[in-house]
């Protein structure tokens, strides 16, 4: 029997959509994050599809094998060289080359300096411009990495003069969109000027702390901001 026909039958009997969810590159990234994927799986996502006899992952492995699994060597391949692989046309060659060029430019770029949270004043300086002049309440979160550096700013909700509703499930869903999030700083404003936490503020903070424990995410602080003044739950021992 023709070996090429055998290979085609084997592949067609086990297409990517029949693989376990965690073995599909796109789904695997969605479930486990980009760091869980091999170089071949990342390239397979760029390719989108393989050939009749090879899955996208197998095609990616073939390409990597040709450069001894060296990404720097892959970066040096031209479009014509990439198109020598069966299943790689001009469009896919351009996608691979573009991704390699982005990686090269990233290495050449200066390292992104993220603000460091060392105390409540550091958090206030970042959050105050967002809420200090508002006439209604808003709730914000700063996701931090293990070094307590700010990874972003997350707007959770907006409300009225005396309160805003916070969905803790939504809060953690947004926080987990940041890879390697390790801790959170919570914040909301009091347009009234009263910095004292309400019972609902204390209960909400406790609820978020308990939710964070399940996800191994620390709650470092909760700030109440009013104009140029603020109260820190951590400083006042409310946490």
DAQUI-V536727 format. One line per field, one symbol per residue. ss: DSSP state (~ for helix, > for strand, _ for the rest). phi: phi as a letter, one per 40 degrees, with the letter a starting at -180 (. if undefined). psi: psi as a letter, one per 30 degrees, with the letter a starting at -180 (. if undefined). A space follows every 10 residues. Layout:
# DAQUI-V536727
ss: ???
phi: ???
psi: ???
This chain:
# DAQUI-V536727
ss: __~~~~~~~~ ~~___~~~__ ~~~_~~~~~~ ~~_~~~__~~ ~~~~~~~___ _____~~~~~ ~~~~~~____ ~~~~~___~~ ~~_______~ ~~~~~~~~~~ ~~~~~~~~__ _____>___~ ~~~~~~~~~~ ~______>>> >>>>____>> ___>>>>>__ _______~~~ ~~~~~_____ __>>>>>>>_ ________~~ ~~~~~~~~~~ ~~~~~__>>> >>>>>>__>> >>_______
phi: .ccccdcccc cccacdcccd dcccdccccc cbgcccccdc cccccccgab bcbbcccccc ccccccbffb cccccccccc cccccchbcc cccccccccc cccccccccc ccccdbcbac cccdcccdcc bcbccbcbbb bbcbcccgcc cibbccabbb cbiacbcccc dccccccccg cbabbcaabb dcgccccccc cccccccccc ccccbfbcbc abbbbagcba bbccccgcc
psi: kkeeeeeeee effhlefflk effkeeeeee eflfffklee eeeeeeeelb aefkleeeee eeeeefghgj eeeeffklee eeffkkfjae eeeeeeeeee eeeeeeeflk kkjkkkjfle eeeefeeeff ffgkglklkl kjkkafghkk fakjkelkba eglkkjjeee eeeeeffjkg kflkklkllj fffjfkklee eeeeeeeeee eeefghkkje ljkkkjbgll kkeeeghf.
